[in-house]
Amino acid sequence: MPNIITSAEVKAWCRIDDDADDAVLDLLIETAQEQAAAYTNTVLDAATCPSGIKQAVAVFVADLYANREGQMVGTQTFYRLLNQHRLTVL
């Protein structure tokens, strides 16, 4: 799945100025996108992805990056941003 946000966008959101953690950020972007796609029951496409989903992914990546011990604090924001895009599976 192609990334819906770039590592440059994530670095701007997280205020990261160097390239030392680029590989980590790429992995976190993939992880956040997988979570967003699973939660919304949608296939994410960079060309048509709503800004709310992109923002949710950025928030999730920032949270994973800052809280590597697993003590996430941005989970509520992530799901709140995704709720309006969630498709119900019957």
C-alpha positions in Angstrom: 0.0 0.0 0.0 1.5 3.4 -1.0 1.9 5.9 1.8 -1.0 8.4 2.1 1.4 10.9 3.8 5.1 11.4 3.3 7.9 11.1 5.7 8.6 14.8 5.1 5.0 15.6 6.3 5.4 13.4 9.3 8.8 15.0 10.1 7.2 18.5 9.9 4.3 17.4 12.2 6.8 15.8 14.7 9.3 18.7 14.3 12.1 16.4 13.4 14.9 18.2 11.6 17.3 15.4 10.7 17.2 12.2 8.7 18.5 9.8 11.4 15.1 8.1 12.0 13.7 8.0 8.4 13.6 4.2 8.3 11.7 4.2 11.7 9.3 6.8 10.5 8.6 4.9 7.3 7.8 1.8 9.3 5.5 3.8 11.7 3.7 5.4 8.7 3.0 1.9 7.4 1.8 0.7 10.8 -0.5 3.7 11.3 -2.0 3.4 7.8 -2.7 -0.3 8.4 -4.4 0.6 11.6 -6.4 3.3 10.0 -7.4 1.1 7.1 -8.5 -1.7 9.4 -10.5 0.6 11.7 -12.3 2.4 8.8 -12.8 -0.8 6.8 -11.4 1.0 3.7 -8.6 0.8 1.3 -6.5 4.0 1.6 -5.5 5.7 -1.6 -3.1 8.7 -1.4 -5.0 10.5 -4.3 -8.4 10.3 -2.7 -7.7 10.0 1.0 -9.6 12.5 3.2 -7.5 14.9 5.2 -9.0 13.6 8.4 -7.5 10.2 7.8 -4.2 11.7 6.8 -4.2 13.7 10.1 -5.1 10.6 12.1 -2.1 8.8 10.6 0.2 11.7 11.4 -1.1 11.8 15.0 -0.6 8.1 15.4 2.9 8.2 13.9 3.8 11.0 16.2 2.5 9.2 19.2 4.3 5.9 18.3 7.5 7.9 17.7 7.4 9.8 20.9 6.2 6.9 23.1 8.3 4.0 22.0 7.7 2.2 25.3 4.1 1.6 24.3 2.5 4.2 26.5 0.5 5.9 23.8 -1.5 9.1 24.6 -2.9 10.0 21.2 -5.1 7.0 20.7 -8.4 8.9 21.4 -7.5 11.5 18.9 -6.6 8.9 16.3 -10.0 7.2 16.6 -11.9 10.4 16.9 -10.5 11.6 13.6 -11.3 8.2 11.9 -14.8 7.7 13.3 -16.5 9.8 10.6 -14.8 7.8 7.9 -15.6 4.3 9.3 -17.6 2.0 7.2 -19.8 -0.5 9.0 -19.4 -4.1 7.8 -22.6 -6.0 7.9 
